[in-house]
């Protein structure tokens, strides 16, 4: 069994990542407010860097198979900053899906183990969607 040590750096990183997702959500709700979207992006990337480490973050974004997602996410961030938030968010969403598609099976297993919410994800129709990707699970 692998122990997962939660030190203060990782706690702060998870908090920043959560705030990044929250600010991005607020930016979308408030009709693609570029300030909130940019703040969400900065918090998300800095939180990810603190959670898994700067070296691991750079290795993740610079992997050859992740170049398409990295370029899409980075150009989307650039478009948000210069004032074209809708185009930027479309590019960022595509980049996010390409970059983190390998983590969806791991997330599915995690969601099924949450006490109340897990019951919903264990229903036959939803579980059949999760079971398709279970063999492709990425170790985290």
N, C-alpha and C positions, 0 to 999 in steps of 0.2 A: 504494500500500500504506500502510495506517495503522499507525503505530508505537504500541505500547502501552508506555508508560513505567511501570515498577513502582518507585515511590518507597517510602520507609519507611512512610508513612501507609497506603498501600494494602496493603503486606505485613502490617502490624499488623491492618488491617481484615479481611483474608482469614483471618488467624489467629483473630481473635475470632469471625468468622462460623463457622469450622470448629469452634471450641470450643462455640459456641452450639448447633450441630446435634448435637455429641457429647453435651452435657449434656441436651439434649431427648431424645435417644435413651436415655440412661441413666435419665432420669426415667420414660420409658415402660416400660423393662425392669423397673425397681424399682416396679412397680405404681402408676404415676402419682404419684410422689413430687412434691409441689407445690414443694418447695425446689429440686430439680434442674430442674424444668420452668420455674420462674420465672427461675432463673439462665440457663438456655439461651435463653429469650426475650430477656432483657436483653443477653446477649452477641451474639445474632444481630442484633438491631436496631442495637446500637452498632457492630458490625462492618460492617454494611451501610452505616451512615452514614459510617464512616471510609473505606470502599472507594470509594464513588461520590460522597461529599461530602454535607454536611448539606443544602445547598440542593437538590441533585438528589434526595435522599431525601424531603424535604418535598414537592417537586413530584410525585414518583412516587406517594406516598401520598395526596396531595390532588387528583389528577386526578379529573375527574368520573366517568369510566368505572371508576375504582378505588374509589369510595366504598363500595360493597357489601363488597368485600374488606377494606378498611381498617377499617370498622366491625366486621365479623365477627372480624378478627384482634385488634383492640383489646379487644372485649368478651370474647373468649376468654382473652386475657391477664389481664383483670380477674377472670374466674371462676377462673383458676388461682391468682391471688394470694389471693383470699378463701377458698380451700379447696375448690373444686369442680373438681378437675383433669380429670375425664373429660369433663364438659360443655365446659370450657374448651378442651381439646385438640380436641374435635370442631369447635367454632367456629373455632379457629385453623387447623385443617387445611383447612376450607372456605375461609377467608379467604386462606390461602397459595395454594391452587389457583387461586382467582379472581385474585389479585394477580399471580402469576407464570406464568399459563398462556401468556402471549405469549412466554416464554423457553424453553419446552419444545423447539421446533424448533431453536433455537440450541444447546441442550444436546445434542440428538440428534446434530447434526453434530460437536460436540466429542467425544462419546463414541465415534463411529465412527472418529475419528482417533487414539485412544489405541492404542499398539502391540499389546498382548495382548488387552485388553478389547475393542478395536475389532473384532477378528475375530468375537467373539460377536455384536456389534451389526450386523455386515454379513451375517449369515445371512439367507436369503431371507424367512422369515416375519417376523423382527424388522425387517428393512429395509423391508418393505412397510408396516409401521406407521409408520416414520419418514418414508417418502416421501409419505405422505398430508399431512403437515404441512410439508414442505420449502418449499412455495410461500409459506407464511405466516411465514417466518423474520423475526425482529425483529433489526434491527441493534443491537449492544451497544456 
